[in-house]
Amino acid sequence: MSGAIEVAQRAEAEIEELLTDMFEGKHEDNEISLGFLTCMNGEVVQVQLKVTSNPGDFLDGDGPDYDFE
């Protein structure tokens, strides 16, 4: 298994606690590092998991389109 897949799989174990901490603390968002990867060119990247309730921080994606304005 590639390192990228191993790092990404941590999200499954972390997501519920991340959401719980965000809602219980009445925070707008919460985020953690899932780990680091070294690319073939030697560059190091950090893989992050972020949850947010701020529509201004929402990313475009494959999900349904929402109009929050």
C-alpha positions in Angstrom: 0.0 0.0 0.0 1.3 3.4 -0.8 2.1 5.9 1.9 -0.5 8.3 0.5 -3.3 5.7 1.0 -2.0 4.9 4.5 -2.1 8.6 5.5 -5.5 9.1 3.9 -7.0 6.1 5.8 -6.3 7.9 9.1 -9.1 10.2 8.2 -11.6 7.4 8.8 -10.4 6.9 12.3 -10.2 10.7 13.1 -13.4 12.2 11.5 -15.9 11.5 14.3 -13.7 12.9 17.0 -12.8 15.9 14.9 -16.5 16.6 14.4 -17.4 15.9 18.1 -14.7 18.3 19.3 -15.8 21.0 16.8 -19.5 20.8 17.8 -19.0 20.4 21.6 -16.6 23.4 21.6 -18.9 25.4 19.4 -16.0 26.0 16.9 -16.5 27.0 13.3 -14.0 24.5 12.1 -11.4 21.9 13.3 -8.4 20.4 11.5 -5.6 17.9 12.1 -2.6 16.7 10.2 -3.0 13.1 8.9 0.7 12.9 8.2 3.5 13.8 5.8 4.5 12.5 2.4 7.7 12.9 0.5 7.2 13.3 -3.2 9.5 11.8 -5.8 11.2 15.2 -6.3 12.0 15.3 -2.5 9.3 17.9 -1.7 7.5 17.2 1.6 3.7 17.7 1.8 1.4 17.6 4.7 -2.0 15.9 4.3 -4.7 17.6 6.4 -8.2 16.8 7.4 -10.4 19.9 8.0 -14.1 20.2 8.8 -15.8 23.6 8.6 -19.3 25.0 9.0 -18.2 28.3 7.3 -19.6 28.4 3.8 -16.9 30.9 2.8 -14.3 28.1 3.4 -16.2 25.4 1.4 -14.3 23.9 -1.5 -15.8 23.2 -4.9 -16.4 19.5 -5.2 -18.4 16.7 -6.7 -21.2 17.0 -4.2 -24.5 18.9 -4.5 -24.3 22.6 -5.2 -25.5 24.8 -2.3 -26.5 28.4 -2.3 -25.8 29.8 1.1 -26.4 33.5 0.3 
